[in-house]
Amino acid sequence: MKKFLLVAAGLAVLAGSACSKAPECTTEIATKKAQDMAAALQEAITKDPSKAADLTAKVQAVTTKYQGSTTLADACKAYDELTKAIKG
């Protein structure tokens, strides 16, 4: 669980440090997506703790994909991919 929170925190930093170049993804939207992703992650782990390792791998894959991104659009894409993978 701690590992999930660290990954989520890392993505939150990405969103917070990103420059806004795409009007469809504002800081407020990225923050909402981060909250939705974190809630989905916590719900999935609570519902089925045996999926924690699989979810960790999915979260790490998406985090690695977007590591180094500097736009809010990329942050929003990352949150969308994570939420989809978690709910998947």
C-alpha positions in Angstrom: 0.0 0.0 0.0 2.8 2.4 0.8 4.3 1.7 -2.6 1.1 2.7 -4.3 0.9 6.0 -2.3 4.5 6.8 -3.3 3.8 6.3 -6.9 0.6 8.4 -6.7 2.6 11.1 -4.9 5.2 11.0 -7.7 2.5 11.6 -10.3 1.0 14.4 -8.2 4.4 16.1 -8.3 4.4 15.6 -12.0 1.1 17.3 -12.3 2.1 20.1 -9.9 5.3 20.9 -11.8 3.9 20.6 -15.3 3.5 23.6 -17.6 0.0 24.1 -19.0 0.1 24.0 -22.8 -3.2 22.3 -23.4 -6.4 24.1 -22.3 -8.2 20.7 -21.9 -6.1 19.8 -18.9 -5.9 22.4 -16.2 -4.3 22.1 -12.8 -7.8 21.6 -11.3 -8.6 18.8 -13.8 -5.2 17.1 -13.1 -5.8 17.3 -9.4 -9.3 15.8 -9.8 -7.9 13.0 -11.9 -5.3 12.3 -9.3 -7.9 12.1 -6.6 -10.1 9.8 -8.7 -7.1 7.6 -9.5 -6.1 7.4 -5.8 -9.7 6.5 -4.8 -9.9 3.8 -7.5 -6.6 2.4 -6.3 -7.6 2.3 -2.7 -10.9 0.7 -3.5 -9.3 -1.9 -5.7 -6.8 -2.8 -3.0 -9.5 -2.9 -0.3 -11.8 -5.1 -2.5 -9.1 -7.6 -3.5 -5.7 -7.3 -1.7 -4.4 -10.2 -3.8 -4.3 -7.9 -6.8 -1.9 -5.5 -5.1 1.2 -6.8 -6.9 -0.4 -6.7 -10.3 -1.7 -3.2 -9.7 1.8 -2.1 -8.5 3.2 -3.3 -11.8 0.6 -1.5 -13.8 1.1 1.7 -11.9 4.9 1.5 -12.3 4.6 0.9 -16.0 2.5 4.0 -16.5 4.7 6.1 -14.2 7.8 5.1 -16.1 6.1 5.9 -19.4 5.4 9.5 -18.3 8.5 10.0 -16.2 10.1 13.2 -17.4 6.9 14.6 -18.9 6.4 18.3 -18.2 3.0 19.1 -19.4 -0.4 19.0 -17.7 -1.7 17.2 -20.8 0.7 14.3 -20.1 -0.2 14.3 -16.4 -3.8 14.0 -17.3 -3.1 11.2 -19.8 -1.1 9.4 -17.1 -3.9 9.7 -14.6 -6.4 8.5 -17.2 -4.2 5.4 -18.1 -3.7 4.6 -14.4 -7.4 4.8 -13.5 -8.2 2.6 -16.5 -5.6 0.1 -15.6 -6.7 0.0 -12.0 -10.4 -0.4 -12.8 -9.5 -2.6 -15.8 
